[in-house]
Amino acid sequence: MPSLMINGANIAYEELGSGTPIALMPGGRSGMDAVRGLAERLAPHYRVILHDRRNCGASDVIIGGELSEQEIWADDLYELLKQLGA
């Protein structure tokens, strides 16, 4: 599974399909497999980007920082999409 260094953490991700990009993020502590079924249904029409957020799934576990975990996840997703050109 590919990963990128995002804000100091290795973030595991996958891309399915092509075209207009959309990103799916599961809730709770679930990894990207929790939304894979939806991603596979959308992939014939979109470029679907899945990722394991830091502290979830195959991505690095890093505890710390001054922001809330949700703010860190949003910043990570923004940077991931930027690096992927989405």
LINNORGI-V510352 format. One line per field, one symbol per residue. psi: psi as a letter, one per 40 degrees, with the letter a starting at -180 (. if undefined). A space follows every 10 residues. Layout:
# LINNORGI-V510352
psi->???
This chain:
# LINNORGI-V510352
psi->hiiihhfeih hhiihiaiah iihhhiiaei adddeddddd dddeeihhhi ihiieibeii hhhaieiidd dddddddddd dddef.
